[in-house]
Structures are given as structure tokens and as C-alpha cells.
């Protein structure tokens, strides 16, 4: 099966392309504390990364 970008659920490395999260996560805790996120699903995804 060819890998693809998954935008609808959990990413599985063998099935989906993944982008590095280390650059995005540097300031995530301050964004969540300031409530600058786009809903509970986004905050859970960022926090889990």
C-alpha cells in the first residue's frame, strides 16, 4: 500500500507520511495556556506529539 498524508485520524508511520513535530512543539504549551488553539482535538493532537 502506498503511503499518504492522513488528515482524518491517528497517523500510522507504515501507512502515512509524517512531518517532524519537534519544531512545532517548542511553543505548544504556551499556546495551550493562552487558549490559542483550534479546539479540543487540536490541543490533544499537539499535546500527544
N, CA, C and O of each residue as an XYZ file, in Angstrom:
196
protein
N       0.848     -1.182      0.000
C       0.000      0.000      0.000
C       0.891      1.242      0.000
O       1.868      1.311      0.746
N       0.560      2.191     -0.813
C       1.327      3.425     -0.885
C       0.950      4.341      0.272
O      -0.226      4.472      0.612
N       1.958      4.977      0.878
C       1.688      5.899      1.982
C       1.037      7.176      1.463
O       1.182      7.532      0.294
N       0.304      7.869      2.365
C      -0.367      9.119      2.027
C      -0.451      9.975      3.286
O      -0.244      9.475      4.391
N      -0.752     11.255      3.126
C      -0.950     12.145      4.264
C      -2.344     11.902      4.832
O      -3.340     12.050      4.124
N      -2.416     11.534      6.087
C      -3.674     11.272      6.759
C      -4.124     12.538      7.468
O      -3.374     13.099      8.267
N      -5.328     12.990      7.189
C      -5.846     14.202      7.824
C      -7.096     13.921      8.648
O      -7.736     14.849      9.143
N      -7.449     12.638      8.799
C      -8.718     12.319      9.430
C      -8.603     11.517     10.720
O      -9.628     11.177     11.311
N      -7.412     11.207     11.174
C      -7.313     10.400     12.382
C      -5.866     10.154     12.767
O      -4.966     10.859     12.310
N      -5.643      9.150     13.612
C      -4.277      8.858     14.065
C      -3.375      8.460     12.900
O      -3.816      7.789     11.967
N      -2.131      8.870     12.959
C      -1.168      8.538     11.919
C      -0.427      7.254     12.280
O      -0.007      7.056     13.420
N      -0.280      6.399     11.292
C       0.460      5.147     11.429
C       1.677      5.265     10.510
O       1.515      5.347      9.292
N       2.892      5.276     11.066
C       4.082      5.535     10.253
C       4.224      4.639      9.022
O       4.716      5.096      7.991
N       3.810      3.390      9.107
C       3.922      2.499      7.954
C       2.906      2.804      6.866
O       3.078      2.378      5.724
N       1.848      3.536      7.204
C       0.786      3.839      6.240
C       0.742      5.302      5.827
O       0.278      5.618      4.732
N       1.218      6.204      6.688
C       1.059      7.639      6.445
C       2.401      8.359      6.455
O       3.336      7.961      7.150
N       2.472      9.422      5.675
C       3.615     10.331      5.753
C       3.496     11.125      7.044
O       2.392     11.501      7.437
N       4.607     11.383      7.703
C       4.618     12.155      8.943
C       5.576     13.326      8.797
O       6.645     13.189      8.202
N       5.199     14.466      9.333
C       6.071     15.632      9.353
C       6.705     15.735     10.729
O       6.061     15.418     11.729
N       7.957     16.175     10.798
C       8.605     16.322     12.111
C       7.826     17.303     12.993
O       7.394     18.357     12.528
N       7.654     16.950     14.249
C       6.877     17.799     15.149
C       7.736     18.600     16.113
O       7.217     19.488     16.789
N       9.013     18.324     16.199
C       9.842     18.986     17.209
C       9.842     20.505     17.049
O       9.829     21.227     18.046
N       9.857     21.000     15.811
C       9.830     22.452     15.603
C       8.484     23.051     16.007
O       8.428     24.156     16.546
N       7.403     22.320     15.745
C       6.068     22.829     16.061
C       5.782     22.790     17.549
O       5.002     23.605     18.041
N       6.385     21.872     18.275
C       6.042     21.668     19.680
C       6.813     22.573     20.641
O       6.532     22.575     21.839
N       7.758     23.324     20.147
C       8.582     24.153     21.023
C       7.740     25.128     21.846
O       8.038     25.362     23.017
N       6.710     25.690     21.258
C       5.913     26.684     21.967
C       4.491     26.218     22.258
O       3.643     27.032     22.622
N       4.219     24.950     22.109
C       2.846     24.471     22.207
C       2.224     24.682     23.587
O       1.048     25.031     23.685
N       2.993     24.476     24.642
C       2.422     24.619     25.984
C       1.989     26.057     26.257
O       0.969     26.283     26.908
N       2.746     27.015     25.772
C       2.345     28.406     25.975
C       1.106     28.748     25.142
O       0.267     29.534     25.583
N       0.981     28.162     23.933
C      -0.209     28.396     23.120
C      -1.449     27.805     23.778
O      -2.512     28.426     23.783
N      -1.313     26.613     24.329
C      -2.450     25.988     25.004
C      -2.831     26.790     26.243
O      -4.015     27.009     26.495
N      -1.848     27.226     27.014
C      -2.118     28.015     28.209
C      -2.845     29.323     27.855
O      -3.685     29.798     28.619
N      -2.516     29.895     26.695
C      -3.154     31.137     26.252
C      -4.451     30.871     25.484
O      -5.083     31.802     24.985
N      -4.844     29.598     25.393
C      -6.050     29.174     24.674
C      -6.013     29.571     23.200
O      -7.039     29.915     22.612
N      -4.814     29.519     22.612
C      -4.649     29.849     21.199
C      -4.544     28.560     20.378
O      -3.521     28.296     19.746
N      -5.603     27.773     20.398
C      -5.668     26.565     19.599
C      -7.053     26.479     18.991
O      -7.932     27.274     19.327
N      -7.254     25.534     18.111
C      -8.481     25.489     17.325
C      -9.447     24.415     17.805
O     -10.123     23.792     16.987
N      -9.526     24.191     19.080
C     -10.484     23.235     19.621
C      -9.800     22.105     20.356
O      -8.579     21.965     20.288
N     -10.578     21.298     21.058
C     -10.004     20.245     21.886
C      -9.238     19.199     21.097
O      -8.237     18.675     21.585
N      -9.685     18.882     19.883
C      -8.987     17.865     19.106
C      -7.574     18.330     18.776
O      -6.631     17.545     18.882
N      -7.409     19.579     18.382
C      -6.080     20.103     18.043
C      -5.171     20.107     19.264
O      -4.000     19.740     19.169
N      -5.705     20.520     20.409
C      -4.858     20.571     21.587
C      -4.430     19.156     22.005
O      -3.309     18.967     22.477
N      -5.308     18.169     21.835
C      -4.940     16.796     22.153
C      -3.869     16.293     21.184
O      -2.932     15.611     21.598
N      -3.997     16.620     19.919
C      -3.003     16.188     18.932
C      -1.656     16.822     19.244
O      -0.635     16.134     19.248
N      -1.641     18.152     19.510
C      -0.380     18.811     19.806
C       0.227     18.276     21.087
O       1.435     18.046     21.154
N      -0.579     18.080     22.081
C      -0.059     17.613     23.360
C       0.507     16.203     23.229
O       1.512     15.890     23.868
N      -0.103     15.354     22.427
C       0.352     13.974     22.257
C       1.622     13.887     21.434
O       2.342     12.893     21.516
N       1.912     14.917     20.638
C       3.086     14.854     19.745
C       4.377     14.841     20.473
O       5.437     14.790     19.848
